[in-house]
Amino acid sequence: MLSNEKYIGVVRLLNAGENREHYVSENNHPPIISKERFEAVQVEKKNRSNVLKSKEGSQRKSSKYSSKKNNK
């Protein structure tokens, strides 16, 4: 539920072709939670993540537990 856009009324349709285009339909159905709350949860999930993503790829943070200090 925390990552599924369907809960804010968004449907993403993927094309099965080679180019992998996708189509987004917003306000497709009534949302269960507000878009603002959904976006706030996505930010918090990123802050709590133990994975750092860069151009070179993904790697784990050096400490076991994420903290605001490590995210800066």
URWO-V263319 format. One record per residue. RES is the residue in three letters. PHI is phi in radians with two decimals (NA if undefined). NEAR is the number of other C-alpha atoms within 8 Angstrom. Layout:
[[RES | PHI | NEAR] [RES | PHI | NEAR]]
//
This chain:
[[MET | NA | 4] [LEU | -1.25 | 6] [SER | -2.06 | 5] [ASN | -1.57 | 6] [GLU | -1.14 | 8] [LYS | -1.08 | 8] [TYR | -1.26 | 10] [ILE | -1.90 | 13] [GLY | 1.53 | 13] [VAL | -1.86 | 13] [VAL | -2.12 | 10] [ARG | -1.96 | 8] [LEU | -1.85 | 7] [LEU | -1.71 | 8] [ASN | -1.51 | 9] [ALA | -1.40 | 5] [GLY | -1.25 | 6] [GLU | -1.16 | 4] [ASN | -1.42 | 5] [ARG | 0.93 | 8] [GLU | -1.17 | 7] [HIS | -2.38 | 8] [TYR | -2.12 | 8] [VAL | -2.03 | 8] [SER | -2.01 | 8] [GLU | -1.59 | 7] [ASN | 0.96 | 9] [ASN | -1.23 | 8] [HIS | -2.68 | 6] [PRO | -1.07 | 7] [PRO | -1.27 | 10] [ILE | -1.57 | 7] [ILE | -2.21 | 8] [SER | -1.27 | 8] [LYS | -1.11 | 7] [GLU | -1.09 | 6] [ARG | -1.16 | 8] [PHE | -1.04 | 11] [GLU | -1.14 | 8] [ALA | -1.10 | 8] [VAL | -1.16 | 9] [GLN | -1.11 | 10] [VAL | -1.13 | 8] [GLU | -1.14 | 8] [LYS | -1.06 | 8] [LYS | -1.14 | 7] [ASN | -1.11 | 10] [ARG | -1.53 | 8] [SER | -1.10 | 8] [ASN | -1.74 | 9] [VAL | -2.06 | 8] [LEU | -1.81 | 9] [LYS | -1.93 | 8] [SER | -2.48 | 6] [LYS | -1.08 | 4] [GLU | -1.37 | 5] [GLY | 2.26 | 6] [SER | -1.79 | 8] [GLN | -2.59 | 7] [ARG | -1.41 | 7] [LYS | -1.20 | 10] [SER | -1.25 | 4] [SER | -1.69 | 5] [LYS | -1.19 | 6] [TYR | -1.94 | 5] [SER | -1.27 | 12] [SER | -2.50 | 8] [LYS | -1.04 | 7] [LYS | -1.09 | 5] [ASN | -1.29 | 7] [ASN | -1.47 | 7] [LYS | -1.57 | 4]]
//
